[in-house]
Amino acid sequence: MDMRRIPDCVALAALEEDFPAWRFIVSDKGRWWALRGPLAMDELHEKDAFDADTATELRAALRAHGWGNRKLGGSW
């Protein structure tokens, strides 16, 4: 799905459904962010934030780091 062509609220809902371990925000400047935490002690070495210009780029960044519908109980 090309998320650049759908409204932000729909893109946010899709990200939340596909990556439930993450929280998502769109800044007032249009920057997309994925955040998770607080991390457990054994996860402190893991990445806890991603940012991108579009929802599509943010989704790609999360997937590139192994996240999606099945990792961690519904997060990769």
C-alpha positions in Angstrom: 0.0 0.0 0.0 1.4 3.4 -0.9 0.8 5.3 2.3 1.9 8.6 0.7 -1.6 8.9 -0.9 -3.8 8.3 2.0 -4.8 10.6 4.9 -2.5 10.7 7.9 -5.1 9.3 10.2 -5.5 6.2 8.0 -1.7 5.8 7.7 -1.3 6.1 11.5 -4.0 3.5 12.1 -2.3 1.1 9.7 1.0 1.6 11.4 -0.5 1.0 14.8 -2.2 -2.2 13.7 1.0 -3.5 12.0 3.4 -2.5 14.7 1.6 -2.7 18.1 4.8 -2.4 20.2 5.4 1.1 18.8 3.8 4.5 19.4 3.5 6.8 16.4 3.4 10.6 16.0 3.5 13.0 13.1 5.2 16.3 14.1 3.8 19.7 13.2 6.4 19.8 10.5 5.1 16.6 9.0 7.9 14.3 10.2 6.8 10.8 11.1 8.1 9.1 14.3 7.9 5.6 15.8 8.8 5.3 19.5 8.9 2.4 21.9 9.8 2.1 25.5 10.6 2.1 28.2 12.9 -0.8 27.3 13.8 -3.6 29.6 17.4 -3.8 30.7 18.1 -6.6 28.2 16.7 -4.4 25.4 18.7 -1.3 26.0 21.0 -2.0 23.1 18.0 -2.0 20.7 16.8 0.9 18.7 13.8 2.6 20.3 13.0 5.4 17.8 12.8 5.8 14.1 11.9 8.9 12.0 11.1 9.5 8.4 9.6 11.9 5.9 6.6 9.7 5.2 4.6 6.8 6.7 5.8 4.6 3.8 9.5 5.4 4.7 8.8 4.8 8.4 7.2 1.5 7.7 10.2 0.5 5.5 12.6 1.5 8.3 10.8 -0.6 10.9 10.7 -3.6 8.5 14.4 -3.2 7.7 15.1 -3.6 11.4 13.0 -6.7 11.7 9.8 -5.3 13.0 6.4 -6.2 11.6 3.2 -8.1 12.5 4.8 -11.1 14.4 7.8 -10.0 16.4 7.3 -9.7 20.2 3.7 -10.7 20.3 2.5 -8.9 17.2 5.3 -6.5 16.4 7.2 -7.9 13.5 
